[in-house]
Amino acid sequence: MSDLEPPFRPREKIVEKQKYFQNIPKHTYLKGRFDKVTSVAIPAALAATSLFLIGRGIYNMSLGIGKKD
């Protein structure tokens, strides 16, 4: 095995990224640049939308709105 593949990234870049991510005092899943959007904002928006739709459904059922005859 004399012909080894070259690495995808230079070793210096990997070490630099490792130092950056290991020294951030945040949770592991919030260390990237856009991680707040994907792990906080999107689930919060989905939860708010589902709670609104559930509330609207309960309101409509209690008043008999939208019944099919």
Backbone atoms as SQL, in Angstrom:
CREATE TABLE atoms (id INTEGER PRIMARY KEY, chain TEXT, resi INTEGER, resn TEXT, atom TEXT, x REAL, y REAL, z REAL);
INSERT INTO atoms VALUES
  (1, 'A', 1, 'MET', 'N', 0.822, -1.182, 0.000),
  (2, 'A', 1, 'MET', 'CA', 0.000, 0.000, 0.000),
  (3, 'A', 1, 'MET', 'C', 0.867, 1.248, 0.000),
  (4, 'A', 2, 'SER', 'N', 1.579, 1.425, -1.043),
  (5, 'A', 2, 'SER', 'CA', 2.463, 2.577, -1.095),
  (6, 'A', 2, 'SER', 'C', 1.747, 3.830, -1.606),
  (7, 'A', 3, 'ASP', 'N', 0.635, 3.637, -2.352),
  (8, 'A', 3, 'ASP', 'CA', -0.065, 4.799, -2.902),
  (9, 'A', 3, 'ASP', 'C', -1.263, 5.150, -2.006),
  (10, 'A', 4, 'LEU', 'N', -1.021, 6.020, -1.031),
  (11, 'A', 4, 'LEU', 'CA', -2.070, 6.451, -0.123),
  (12, 'A', 4, 'LEU', 'C', -2.829, 7.620, -0.735),
  (13, 'A', 5, 'GLU', 'N', -4.118, 7.683, -0.418),
  (14, 'A', 5, 'GLU', 'CA', -4.929, 8.795, -0.923),
  (15, 'A', 5, 'GLU', 'C', -4.580, 10.070, -0.178),
  (16, 'A', 6, 'PRO', 'N', -4.609, 11.187, -0.866),
  (17, 'A', 6, 'PRO', 'CA', -4.404, 12.450, -0.143),
  (18, 'A', 6, 'PRO', 'C', -5.637, 12.751, 0.710),
  (19, 'A', 7, 'PRO', 'N', -5.463, 13.435, 1.825),
  (20, 'A', 7, 'PRO', 'CA', -6.612, 13.732, 2.680),
  (21, 'A', 7, 'PRO', 'C', -7.559, 14.723, 1.997),
  (22, 'A', 8, 'PHE', 'N', -8.827, 14.723, 2.441),
  (23, 'A', 8, 'PHE', 'CA', -9.808, 15.637, 1.865),
  (24, 'A', 8, 'PHE', 'C', -9.468, 17.084, 2.196),
  (25, 'A', 9, 'ARG', 'N', -9.042, 17.314, 3.420),
  (26, 'A', 9, 'ARG', 'CA', -8.669, 18.657, 3.866),
  (27, 'A', 9, 'ARG', 'C', -7.256, 18.613, 4.423),
  (28, 'A', 10, 'PRO', 'N', -6.562, 19.718, 4.350),
  (29, 'A', 10, 'PRO', 'CA', -5.231, 19.757, 4.984),
  (30, 'A', 10, 'PRO', 'C', -5.344, 19.588, 6.495),
  (31, 'A', 11, 'ARG', 'N', -4.354, 18.959, 7.075),
  (32, 'A', 11, 'ARG', 'CA', -4.363, 18.686, 8.514),
  (33, 'A', 11, 'ARG', 'C', -4.431, 19.973, 9.342),
  (34, 'A', 12, 'GLU', 'N', -3.808, 21.037, 8.850),
  (35, 'A', 12, 'GLU', 'CA', -3.820, 22.299, 9.603),
  (36, 'A', 12, 'GLU', 'C', -5.243, 22.848, 9.736),
  (37, 'A', 13, 'LYS', 'N', -6.033, 22.742, 8.656),
  (38, 'A', 13, 'LYS', 'CA', -7.419, 23.224, 8.703),
  (39, 'A', 13, 'LYS', 'C', -8.240, 22.413, 9.697),
  (40, 'A', 14, 'ILE', 'N', -8.025, 21.109, 9.730),
  (41, 'A', 14, 'ILE', 'CA', -8.775, 20.245, 10.649),
  (42, 'A', 14, 'ILE', 'C', -8.436, 20.600, 12.091),
  (43, 'A', 15, 'VAL', 'N', -7.158, 20.774, 12.382),
  (44, 'A', 15, 'VAL', 'CA', -6.736, 21.129, 13.740),
  (45, 'A', 15, 'VAL', 'C', -7.307, 22.485, 14.127),
  (46, 'A', 16, 'GLU', 'N', -7.306, 23.423, 13.184),
  (47, 'A', 16, 'GLU', 'CA', -7.859, 24.760, 13.456),
  (48, 'A', 16, 'GLU', 'C', -9.358, 24.678, 13.781),
  (49, 'A', 17, 'LYS', 'N', -10.115, 23.895, 12.999),
  (50, 'A', 17, 'LYS', 'CA', -11.556, 23.742, 13.248),
  (51, 'A', 17, 'LYS', 'C', -11.801, 23.034, 14.583),
  (52, 'A', 18, 'GLN', 'N', -11.000, 22.024, 14.893),
  (53, 'A', 18, 'GLN', 'CA', -11.166, 21.303, 16.156),
  (54, 'A', 18, 'GLN', 'C', -10.956, 22.246, 17.336),
  (55, 'A', 19, 'LYS', 'N', -9.926, 23.074, 17.274),
  (56, 'A', 19, 'LYS', 'CA', -9.676, 24.027, 18.358),
  (57, 'A', 19, 'LYS', 'C', -10.840, 24.994, 18.491),
  (58, 'A', 20, 'TYR', 'N', -11.372, 25.459, 17.352),
  (59, 'A', 20, 'TYR', 'CA', -12.495, 26.403, 17.373),
  (60, 'A', 20, 'TYR', 'C', -13.712, 25.777, 18.031),
  (61, 'A', 21, 'PHE', 'N', -14.075, 24.573, 17.613),
  (62, 'A', 21, 'PHE', 'CA', -15.287, 23.945, 18.135),
  (63, 'A', 21, 'PHE', 'C', -15.128, 23.457, 19.570),
  (64, 'A', 22, 'GLN', 'N', -13.927, 23.101, 19.978),
  (65, 'A', 22, 'GLN', 'CA', -13.726, 22.618, 21.340),
  (66, 'A', 22, 'GLN', 'C', -13.711, 23.753, 22.365),
  (67, 'A', 23, 'ASN', 'N', -13.456, 24.975, 21.926),
  (68, 'A', 23, 'ASN', 'CA', -13.345, 26.090, 22.864),
  (69, 'A', 23, 'ASN', 'C', -14.607, 26.928, 22.978),
  (70, 'A', 24, 'ILE', 'N', -15.637, 26.623, 22.198),
  (71, 'A', 24, 'ILE', 'CA', -16.876, 27.402, 22.281),
  (72, 'A', 24, 'ILE', 'C', -17.665, 26.925, 23.500),
  (73, 'A', 25, 'PRO', 'N', -18.118, 27.848, 24.362),
  (74, 'A', 25, 'PRO', 'CA', -18.847, 27.430, 25.573),
  (75, 'A', 25, 'PRO', 'C', -20.342, 27.237, 25.341),
  (76, 'A', 26, 'LYS', 'N', -20.731, 26.690, 24.188),
  (77, 'A', 26, 'LYS', 'CA', -22.139, 26.417, 23.913),
  (78, 'A', 26, 'LYS', 'C', -22.359, 24.917, 23.885),
  (79, 'A', 27, 'HIS', 'N', -23.622, 24.527, 23.759),
  (80, 'A', 27, 'HIS', 'CA', -23.909, 23.114, 23.610),
  (81, 'A', 27, 'HIS', 'C', -23.372, 22.611, 22.278),
  (82, 'A', 28, 'THR', 'N', -23.145, 21.320, 22.202),
  (83, 'A', 28, 'THR', 'CA', -22.553, 20.740, 21.005),
  (84, 'A', 28, 'THR', 'C', -23.406, 20.982, 19.778),
  (85, 'A', 29, 'TYR', 'N', -24.737, 20.924, 19.919),
  (86, 'A', 29, 'TYR', 'CA', -25.599, 21.047, 18.747),
  (87, 'A', 29, 'TYR', 'C', -25.838, 22.503, 18.356),
  (88, 'A', 30, 'LEU', 'N', -25.236, 23.470, 19.025),
  (89, 'A', 30, 'LEU', 'CA', -25.391, 24.875, 18.663),
  (90, 'A', 30, 'LEU', 'C', -24.058, 25.527, 18.309),
  (91, 'A', 31, 'LYS', 'N', -23.081, 24.752, 17.912),
  (92, 'A', 31, 'LYS', 'CA', -21.754, 25.313, 17.698),
  (93, 'A', 31, 'LYS', 'C', -21.538, 25.862, 16.299),
  (94, 'A', 32, 'GLY', 'N', -22.321, 25.439, 15.339),
  (95, 'A', 32, 'GLY', 'CA', -22.130, 25.920, 13.981),
  (96, 'A', 32, 'GLY', 'C', -22.737, 27.290, 13.765),
  (97, 'A', 33, 'ARG', 'N', -22.613, 27.779, 12.545),
  (98, 'A', 33, 'ARG', 'CA', -23.065, 29.125, 12.235),
  (99, 'A', 33, 'ARG', 'C', -24.580, 29.227, 12.183),
  (100, 'A', 34, 'PHE', 'N', -25.227, 28.287, 11.509),
  (101, 'A', 34, 'PHE', 'CA', -26.671, 28.352, 11.324),
  (102, 'A', 34, 'PHE', 'C', -27.406, 27.318, 12.165),
  (103, 'A', 35, 'ASP', 'N', -26.767, 26.797, 13.203),
  (104, 'A', 35, 'ASP', 'CA', -27.379, 25.744, 14.003),
  (105, 'A', 35, 'ASP', 'C', -28.542, 26.243, 14.843),
  (106, 'A', 36, 'LYS', 'N', -28.547, 27.516, 15.190),
  (107, 'A', 36, 'LYS', 'CA', -29.680, 28.050, 15.952),
  (108, 'A', 36, 'LYS', 'C', -30.951, 28.000, 15.117),
  (109, 'A', 37, 'VAL', 'N', -30.810, 28.224, 13.812),
  (110, 'A', 37, 'VAL', 'CA', -31.985, 28.206, 12.935),
  (111, 'A', 37, 'VAL', 'C', -32.535, 26.786, 12.839),
  (112, 'A', 38, 'THR', 'N', -31.655, 25.825, 12.601),
  (113, 'A', 38, 'THR', 'CA', -32.136, 24.467, 12.357),
  (114, 'A', 38, 'THR', 'C', -32.564, 23.750, 13.621),
  (115, 'A', 39, 'SER', 'N', -31.955, 24.052, 14.766),
  (116, 'A', 39, 'SER', 'CA', -32.291, 23.288, 15.963),
  (117, 'A', 39, 'SER', 'C', -33.141, 24.052, 16.969),
  (118, 'A', 40, 'VAL', 'N', -33.412, 25.334, 16.727),
  (119, 'A', 40, 'VAL', 'CA', -34.256, 26.095, 17.646),
  (120, 'A', 40, 'VAL', 'C', -35.438, 26.718, 16.909),
  (121, 'A', 41, 'ALA', 'N', -35.172, 27.493, 15.876),
  (122, 'A', 41, 'ALA', 'CA', -36.229, 28.269, 15.218),
  (123, 'A', 41, 'ALA', 'C', -37.222, 27.381, 14.473),
  (124, 'A', 42, 'ILE', 'N', -36.747, 26.415, 13.701),
  (125, 'A', 42, 'ILE', 'CA', -37.656, 25.569, 12.925),
  (126, 'A', 42, 'ILE', 'C', -38.539, 24.721, 13.836),
  (127, 'A', 43, 'PRO', 'N', -38.002, 24.019, 14.851),
  (128, 'A', 43, 'PRO', 'CA', -38.900, 23.282, 15.750),
  (129, 'A', 43, 'PRO', 'C', -39.861, 24.192, 16.513),
  (130, 'A', 44, 'ALA', 'N', -39.428, 25.388, 16.886),
  (131, 'A', 44, 'ALA', 'CA', -40.329, 26.313, 17.583),
  (132, 'A', 44, 'ALA', 'C', -41.463, 26.751, 16.662),
  (133, 'A', 45, 'ALA', 'N', -41.153, 27.003, 15.396),
  (134, 'A', 45, 'ALA', 'CA', -42.185, 27.390, 14.440),
  (135, 'A', 45, 'ALA', 'C', -43.166, 26.247, 14.207),
  (136, 'A', 46, 'LEU', 'N', -42.662, 25.030, 14.098),
  (137, 'A', 46, 'LEU', 'CA', -43.550, 23.874, 13.917),
  (138, 'A', 46, 'LEU', 'C', -44.445, 23.675, 15.134),
  (139, 'A', 47, 'ALA', 'N', -43.889, 23.826, 16.322),
  (140, 'A', 47, 'ALA', 'CA', -44.687, 23.661, 17.536),
  (141, 'A', 47, 'ALA', 'C', -45.758, 24.743, 17.631),
  (142, 'A', 48, 'ALA', 'N', -45.400, 25.991, 17.323),
  (143, 'A', 48, 'ALA', 'CA', -46.381, 27.083, 17.391),
  (144, 'A', 48, 'ALA', 'C', -47.497, 26.874, 16.379),
  (145, 'A', 49, 'THR', 'N', -47.136, 26.447, 15.164),
  (146, 'A', 49, 'THR', 'CA', -48.148, 26.204, 14.136),
  (147, 'A', 49, 'THR', 'C', -49.078, 25.072, 14.538),
  (148, 'A', 50, 'SER', 'N', -48.519, 23.986, 15.057),
  (149, 'A', 50, 'SER', 'CA', -49.364, 22.852, 15.438),
  (150, 'A', 50, 'SER', 'C', -50.275, 23.212, 16.613),
  (151, 'A', 51, 'LEU', 'N', -49.771, 23.979, 17.583),
  (152, 'A', 51, 'LEU', 'CA', -50.618, 24.396, 18.702),
  (153, 'A', 51, 'LEU', 'C', -51.751, 25.313, 18.224),
  (154, 'A', 52, 'PHE', 'N', -51.455, 26.204, 17.277),
  (155, 'A', 52, 'PHE', 'CA', -52.489, 27.066, 16.725),
  (156, 'A', 52, 'PHE', 'C', -53.566, 26.239, 16.019),
  (157, 'A', 53, 'LEU', 'N', -53.150, 25.275, 15.207),
  (158, 'A', 53, 'LEU', 'CA', -54.119, 24.455, 14.466),
  (159, 'A', 53, 'LEU', 'C', -54.939, 23.576, 15.402),
  (160, 'A', 54, 'ILE', 'N', -54.310, 23.048, 16.444),
  (161, 'A', 54, 'ILE', 'CA', -55.060, 22.241, 17.420),
  (162, 'A', 54, 'ILE', 'C', -56.080, 23.124, 18.141),
  (163, 'A', 55, 'GLY', 'N', -55.663, 24.318, 18.552),
  (164, 'A', 55, 'GLY', 'CA', -56.586, 25.243, 19.214),
  (165, 'A', 55, 'GLY', 'C', -57.738, 25.639, 18.312),
  (166, 'A', 56, 'ARG', 'N', -57.450, 25.907, 17.055),
  (167, 'A', 56, 'ARG', 'CA', -58.512, 26.266, 16.114),
  (168, 'A', 56, 'ARG', 'C', -59.478, 25.109, 15.903),
  (169, 'A', 57, 'GLY', 'N', -58.944, 23.896, 15.841),
  (170, 'A', 57, 'GLY', 'CA', -59.804, 22.726, 15.682),
  (171, 'A', 57, 'GLY', 'C', -60.715, 22.517, 16.878),
  (172, 'A', 58, 'ILE', 'N', -60.176, 22.677, 18.070),
  (173, 'A', 58, 'ILE', 'CA', -61.003, 22.530, 19.284),
  (174, 'A', 58, 'ILE', 'C', -62.072, 23.618, 19.327),
  (175, 'A', 59, 'TYR', 'N', -61.709, 24.845, 18.982),
  (176, 'A', 59, 'TYR', 'CA', -62.672, 25.947, 18.959),
  (177, 'A', 59, 'TYR', 'C', -63.798, 25.663, 17.951),
  (178, 'A', 60, 'ASN', 'N', -63.417, 25.232, 16.749),
  (179, 'A', 60, 'ASN', 'CA', -64.422, 24.935, 15.719),
  (180, 'A', 60, 'ASN', 'C', -65.321, 23.775, 16.138),
  (181, 'A', 61, 'MET', 'N', -64.751, 22.749, 16.779),
  (182, 'A', 61, 'MET', 'CA', -65.574, 21.624, 17.220),
  (183, 'A', 61, 'MET', 'C', -66.535, 22.043, 18.317),
  (184, 'A', 62, 'SER', 'N', -66.073, 22.911, 19.217),
  (185, 'A', 62, 'SER', 'CA', -66.945, 23.299, 20.330),
  (186, 'A', 62, 'SER', 'C', -68.132, 24.159, 19.861),
  (187, 'A', 63, 'LEU', 'N', -67.944, 24.916, 18.784),
  (188, 'A', 63, 'LEU', 'CA', -69.025, 25.758, 18.271),
  (189, 'A', 63, 'LEU', 'C', -69.765, 25.114, 17.099),
  (190, 'A', 64, 'GLY', 'N', -69.294, 23.984, 16.644),
  (191, 'A', 64, 'GLY', 'CA', -69.951, 23.308, 15.517),
  (192, 'A', 64, 'GLY', 'C', -69.688, 23.970, 14.187),
  (193, 'A', 65, 'ILE', 'N', -68.590, 24.661, 14.051),
  (194, 'A', 65, 'ILE', 'CA', -68.261, 25.344, 12.800),
  (195, 'A', 65, 'ILE', 'C', -67.634, 24.350, 11.834),
  (196, 'A', 66, 'GLY', 'N', -68.057, 24.420, 10.567),
  (197, 'A', 66, 'GLY', 'CA', -67.437, 23.591, 9.532),
  (198, 'A', 66, 'GLY', 'C', -67.925, 22.154, 9.498),
  (199, 'A', 67, 'LYS', 'N', -69.074, 21.869, 10.068),
  (200, 'A', 67, 'LYS', 'CA', -69.603, 20.507, 10.050),
  (201, 'A', 67, 'LYS', 'C', -70.138, 20.186, 8.655),
  (202, 'A', 68, 'LYS', 'N', -69.966, 18.945, 8.249),
  (203, 'A', 68, 'LYS', 'CA', -70.566, 18.491, 6.995),
  (204, 'A', 68, 'LYS', 'C', -71.895, 17.842, 7.310),
  (205, 'A', 69, 'ASP', 'N', -72.917, 18.242, 6.592),
  (206, 'A', 69, 'ASP', 'CA', -74.259, 17.715, 6.875),
  (207, 'A', 69, 'ASP', 'C', -74.480, 16.350, 6.282);
